[in-house]
């Protein structure tokens, strides 16, 4: 019941935000850029690249730390449904997650066999 109330409140607040937001600066109508130029500009934007990497790592750690996902990954990798995933997950656990866990005194994650 609480989630229904939160969902309704979220929809109302998002609609109010969407309907009350207006562009103050009008884009130049003649200006056209290609996707290639836009991607080239993004590749030179260091803050955007760092934010992208941190976001991907954050989502991967959040999803991977969930026991259900961890169990699913282990089942898929043990059965060799996704053999390339085993190496990637083990590398990520061994070289990224476990060193961070050891800094905070947490138990290290076991590698997938």
The 8 nearest C-alpha neighbors of each residue, nearest first, counted from 0:
[[1, 3, 2, 4, 5, 6, 7, 8],
 [0, 2, 4, 3, 5, 6, 7, 8],
 [3, 1, 5, 4, 0, 6, 7, 8],
 [2, 4, 6, 0, 1, 5, 7, 8],
 [3, 5, 1, 7, 2, 6, 8, 0],
 [6, 4, 2, 8, 3, 7, 9, 1],
 [5, 7, 3, 9, 4, 8, 2, 10],
 [6, 8, 10, 4, 9, 5, 3, 11],
 [9, 7, 5, 11, 6, 10, 12, 4],
 [10, 8, 6, 12, 7, 11, 13, 5],
 [11, 9, 13, 7, 8, 12, 14, 6],
 [10, 12, 8, 14, 9, 13, 15, 7],
 [13, 11, 15, 9, 14, 10, 8, 16],
 [14, 12, 16, 10, 15, 11, 9, 17],
 [13, 15, 17, 11, 16, 12, 18, 10],
 [16, 14, 12, 18, 13, 17, 19, 11],
 [15, 17, 13, 19, 14, 18, 20, 12],
 [18, 16, 14, 15, 20, 19, 13, 12],
 [17, 19, 15, 16, 20, 14, 21, 13],
 [18, 20, 16, 17, 15, 21, 14, 13],
 [21, 19, 17, 18, 16, 22, 15, 23],
 [22, 20, 23, 19, 18, 17, 24, 16],
 [23, 21, 24, 25, 20, 26, 19, 17],
 [22, 24, 21, 25, 20, 26, 19, 27],
 [25, 23, 22, 26, 21, 27, 28, 20],
 [24, 26, 23, 27, 22, 28, 21, 30],
 [27, 25, 28, 24, 30, 29, 22, 23],
 [28, 26, 30, 29, 25, 31, 24, 32],
 [27, 29, 30, 26, 31, 25, 32, 24],
 [30, 28, 27, 31, 26, 32, 25, 33],
 [31, 29, 27, 28, 32, 26, 33, 25],
 [32, 30, 29, 33, 28, 27, 34, 36],
 [33, 31, 36, 34, 30, 37, 35, 29],
 [32, 34, 35, 36, 37, 31, 38, 39],
 [33, 35, 37, 36, 38, 32, 39, 40],
 [34, 36, 38, 33, 37, 39, 32, 40],
 [37, 35, 39, 33, 34, 38, 40, 32],
 [36, 38, 34, 40, 39, 35, 41, 33],
 [39, 37, 41, 35, 40, 36, 34, 42],
 [38, 40, 36, 42, 37, 41, 35, 43],
 [39, 41, 37, 38, 43, 42, 36, 44],
 [42, 40, 38, 44, 43, 39, 37, 47],
 [41, 43, 39, 40, 44, 38, 48, 45],
 [44, 42, 41, 40, 45, 39, 48, 47],
 [43, 45, 41, 47, 42, 46, 48, 40],
 [44, 46, 48, 47, 43, 49, 42, 41],
 [47, 45, 49, 48, 44, 50, 51, 43],
 [46, 48, 50, 45, 44, 49, 51, 41],
 [49, 47, 51, 45, 50, 46, 52, 44],
 [50, 48, 46, 52, 51, 47, 53, 45],
 [49, 51, 47, 53, 48, 52, 54, 46],
 [50, 52, 48, 54, 49, 53, 47, 55],
 [53, 51, 49, 55, 54, 50, 56, 48],
 [52, 54, 56, 50, 55, 51, 57, 49],
 [55, 53, 57, 51, 52, 56, 50, 58],
 [54, 56, 52, 58, 57, 53, 59, 51],
 [57, 55, 59, 53, 54, 58, 60, 52],
 [58, 56, 54, 60, 55, 59, 53, 61],
 [59, 57, 61, 55, 60, 56, 62, 54],
 [58, 60, 56, 62, 57, 61, 63, 55],
 [59, 61, 63, 57, 58, 62, 64, 56],
 [62, 60, 58, 64, 59, 63, 57, 65],
 [63, 61, 59, 60, 65, 64, 58, 68],
 [62, 64, 60, 65, 61, 59, 69, 68],
 [63, 65, 61, 62, 60, 66, 69, 68],
 [64, 66, 63, 68, 67, 62, 69, 61],
 [67, 65, 69, 68, 70, 64, 63, 71],
 [68, 66, 70, 69, 65, 71, 64, 63],
 [67, 69, 71, 70, 66, 65, 63, 72],
 [68, 70, 66, 72, 67, 71, 63, 65],
 [69, 71, 73, 67, 68, 72, 66, 74],
 [70, 72, 68, 74, 73, 69, 75, 67],
 [73, 71, 75, 69, 70, 74, 76, 68],
 [72, 74, 70, 76, 71, 75, 77, 69],
 [75, 73, 71, 77, 72, 76, 78, 70],
 [76, 74, 72, 80, 78, 73, 77, 81],
 [75, 77, 79, 73, 78, 85, 74, 81],
 [78, 76, 74, 79, 75, 73, 112, 111],
 [77, 79, 76, 75, 80, 74, 81, 82],
 [80, 78, 82, 76, 81, 77, 75, 85],
 [79, 81, 75, 78, 76, 82, 77, 74],
 [80, 82, 79, 84, 76, 83, 75, 85],
 [83, 81, 79, 84, 85, 76, 80, 86],
 [84, 82, 85, 81, 86, 87, 76, 79],
 [83, 85, 87, 82, 81, 86, 88, 76],
 [86, 84, 88, 76, 82, 83, 87, 89],
 [87, 85, 89, 84, 88, 83, 90, 82],
 [86, 88, 84, 90, 85, 89, 91, 83],
 [87, 89, 91, 85, 90, 86, 84, 92],
 [88, 90, 92, 86, 91, 110, 87, 93],
 [91, 89, 87, 93, 88, 92, 94, 86],
 [90, 92, 88, 95, 89, 94, 93, 87],
 [93, 91, 96, 89, 90, 97, 95, 94],
 [94, 92, 90, 97, 91, 89, 95, 96],
 [93, 95, 91, 92, 90, 96, 98, 97],
 [96, 94, 91, 92, 98, 97, 93, 99],
 [95, 97, 92, 99, 98, 100, 91, 94],
 [98, 96, 100, 107, 99, 93, 92, 95],
 [99, 97, 101, 100, 96, 95, 102, 94],
 [98, 100, 102, 96, 97, 101, 95, 103],
 [99, 101, 97, 105, 103, 102, 98, 96],
 [100, 102, 104, 98, 103, 99, 105, 97],
 [103, 101, 99, 100, 104, 98, 105, 97],
 [102, 104, 101, 100, 105, 99, 98, 106],
 [105, 103, 101, 102, 100, 106, 107, 99],
 [106, 104, 100, 103, 101, 107, 102, 97],
 [105, 107, 108, 104, 100, 101, 97, 103],
 [108, 106, 97, 100, 105, 109, 101, 96],
 [107, 109, 97, 110, 106, 92, 96, 93],
 [110, 108, 107, 111, 92, 89, 93, 112],
 [109, 111, 89, 112, 108, 92, 93, 88],
 [112, 110, 73, 89, 109, 85, 76, 77],
 [111, 110, 77, 85, 76, 73, 89, 109]]
